[in-house]
Amino acid sequence: MEISMSRKGNCHDNTVAESFFSLFKKDRVKRRIYKTREEARSEIFEYIECFYNPKRNHGTSGGLSPNEYKRQYYQNLESV
């Protein structure tokens, strides 16, 4: 991860977060009403931990899932 040090109003600051929330809304939340807060939390957790991080390929990481990218990153650190 890298800290964002750009000035206020720089549109590139929020790109990753905006991309995530856009995908989350399209994949899970659109046209859905949660009966309880716990149901919403459970759905969000399941989306992030069971789909988004382990399975979904990301263009910014060479088509790897976040978990696979992280695994390869630490593997490369150990080999140095």
C-alpha positions as CSV (number, residue, x, y, z in Angstrom):
1,M,0.0,0.0,0.0
2,E,1.0,3.6,-0.6
3,I,-0.1,6.6,1.3
4,S,-1.9,9.2,-0.8
5,M,-0.1,12.5,-0.5
6,S,-1.8,14.4,-3.3
7,R,-3.7,17.7,-2.9
8,K,-7.4,18.0,-2.1
9,G,-9.6,17.4,-5.1
10,N,-7.2,15.2,-7.0
11,C,-9.6,12.7,-8.7
12,H,-7.0,9.9,-8.6
13,D,-7.1,9.7,-4.8
14,N,-10.4,7.8,-4.6
15,T,-10.2,5.7,-7.8
16,V,-9.6,2.4,-6.0
17,A,-12.3,3.0,-3.4
18,E,-14.8,4.2,-6.0
19,S,-14.1,1.2,-8.2
20,F,-14.7,-1.2,-5.3
21,F,-18.0,0.4,-4.3
22,S,-19.2,0.6,-7.9
23,L,-18.5,-3.2,-8.3
24,F,-20.0,-4.0,-4.9
25,K,-23.2,-2.1,-5.7
26,K,-23.5,-3.8,-9.1
27,D,-22.7,-7.3,-7.8
28,R,-24.6,-7.3,-4.5
29,V,-26.5,-4.3,-3.3
30,K,-28.4,-3.1,-6.4
31,R,-32.2,-3.5,-5.9
32,R,-31.8,-5.3,-2.6
33,I,-33.2,-4.2,0.7
34,Y,-31.6,-5.7,3.9
35,K,-34.0,-6.5,6.7
36,T,-31.4,-6.0,9.4
37,R,-28.0,-4.4,9.9
38,E,-26.6,-7.8,10.6
39,E,-27.8,-9.2,7.3
40,A,-26.1,-6.3,5.5
41,R,-22.9,-6.9,7.5
42,S,-22.9,-10.5,6.7
43,E,-23.5,-9.9,3.0
44,I,-20.6,-7.3,2.9
45,F,-18.3,-9.7,4.7
46,E,-19.1,-12.6,2.4
47,Y,-18.6,-10.4,-0.7
48,I,-15.2,-9.1,0.4
49,E,-13.7,-12.2,2.1
50,C,-15.3,-15.0,-0.1
51,F,-15.3,-13.3,-3.5
52,Y,-13.6,-10.0,-3.9
53,N,-10.3,-10.8,-2.2
54,P,-9.8,-14.5,-3.1
55,K,-11.4,-14.7,-6.6
56,R,-12.0,-11.5,-8.4
57,N,-9.2,-10.5,-10.9
58,H,-8.0,-6.9,-10.8
59,G,-6.6,-5.0,-13.7
60,T,-4.2,-2.9,-11.5
61,S,-2.5,-6.1,-10.2
62,G,-1.9,-7.8,-13.5
63,G,-5.1,-9.7,-13.5
64,L,-4.5,-11.3,-10.1
65,S,-6.9,-11.5,-7.1
66,P,-5.8,-9.4,-4.1
67,N,-4.9,-12.6,-2.2
68,E,-2.8,-14.0,-5.0
69,Y,-1.1,-10.6,-5.5
70,K,-0.3,-10.4,-1.8
71,R,1.0,-14.0,-1.8
72,Q,3.3,-13.4,-4.8
73,Y,4.5,-10.1,-3.2
74,Y,5.6,-11.8,0.0
75,Q,7.1,-14.7,-1.9
76,N,9.2,-12.3,-4.0
77,L,10.4,-10.5,-0.8
78,E,11.6,-13.8,0.7
79,S,13.5,-14.7,-2.4
80,V,15.5,-11.4,-2.4
